[in-house]
Amino acid sequence: MRKLLFAIVIFALFSLVACADSSSTPMDPVNPDNIFGTEDLAEDEVLTISVHADEIVFDSIEEMLHFVEISGIFRIEVVRVEILDERTEWHNPALVFQHEEALPYLSSYHDPALDDLENFKPYTFHRIQVLEVFKGEVEAGDILEVTQMGGQIDNVRLESTSFVPLSVGDDLVLFLTSPLWIPASPRGIIGSTQAAYRFPASGGELMALSADVALESVNPTNELTLTIGDLRQIADGTFGR
């Protein structure tokens, strides 16, 4: 049962970034081994690759939180943040599971195929500054990184259906996750399209707003509702009780 749950969690949180030691897994920062076959493209041509990311669709905010918590291998953070900047790099997110520190959590899990260069894809990284913490062990003022599959490097562009558009200067509430065995690991967005909300403009801090104020989802098709009252309950540990 635990192995099945682990497989589901990895699938759903595929945007987690690899933080493996680069000395053990070298990576060419420019299109590794030209795996996308762009050598025949004209200088101004762009190869666009579309990826349909199958995601778990949650029925409630409570379900989304519990999904990560019961895994026992990922931390969860609910934070209000400001987006500081962004960059795009070649990355293989699966390498995070090859860390020696991961063994106590994952037993002997290892798939040699994860090391293949074909698993390196354009990933977008955003640096974020934490403004308020509703859940997790980070603190206001901390600088974190969020990573997602997708973005453009030179003439290779990867478009993913799970990509959450984040812009520098955005004031957002994000539901984030990362592996327990790497404290400084970049974060993934839980459920991607259901886990990013705009904090009310000129709203000040959480306690200055009415509990029934609903936050606007970054994804207009997201049917989950997150209110200021929900955030207060998440912060004091009473949400869903």
Phi, psi and omega in degrees: 000316180298321179295321179295314179299318179300316180297320180294317181297315179300318181297316183288331184253036187298343182282359178299140185272150175277134177239026182294155180299122183293342179288335180268338179224082183294150180219128174287123183289351180242097175046078185311119180054021180049048188294343180265003174064046183267005185295339181266000180282146172292161186302326183264005178274148178234128175272116181257126180244123180258131181240124174269109182269111177291121183242152170282127178263119183273147179271347181200161174298320179301316180297321180297317179295314184292329182302318180282318184300321184284348180294325181076002183235355180234144171272162179227141179223136173242114190220150168266131187222162167247134178280123185266313181195177180214157174209164179233136182221158168288133183208151174239101186294338184291340184295341179298334182274001178261359179298140175301325181294344182280341187303318179299336181269327191245009184058233184255027183301125174195131177237107183306333181296339181293340181279349185297144179299335181297342180276353175278126182220163175295127176235141178259132179247133173242130169276134181231150174249129181286127178259317177217149180243123177256334177203138179118174185257006175284170182232155175303134183100341179296146175254122180238171173238141175243136181234146178219148175288125179135158180130179182236132173234119183053240183255026174241122178239127178249123178249125182240139179292343181267000185289129178260117181291118178242137182237145179304132181096348179301141175250105191230157164255122182241143171259113189242157177214156178198158182292140183298332188277356178231095186304323185262016183298140170303151185266150168256159178265122183295128176064002176049271190290352179251006192234026178222125185225145179276129176285140183307132180300137180056030183277346184070210179273169187308314187290349181275355185249154177291144184297332185271003177291124180265138178275144178281130177286142174297327178265113184295343180268357179290125182264357178283142179250130176239125181247167175300322178298321177300315181297321178297319180289324175298320183292324182263004175082012182258359183296131178081004181257000000 
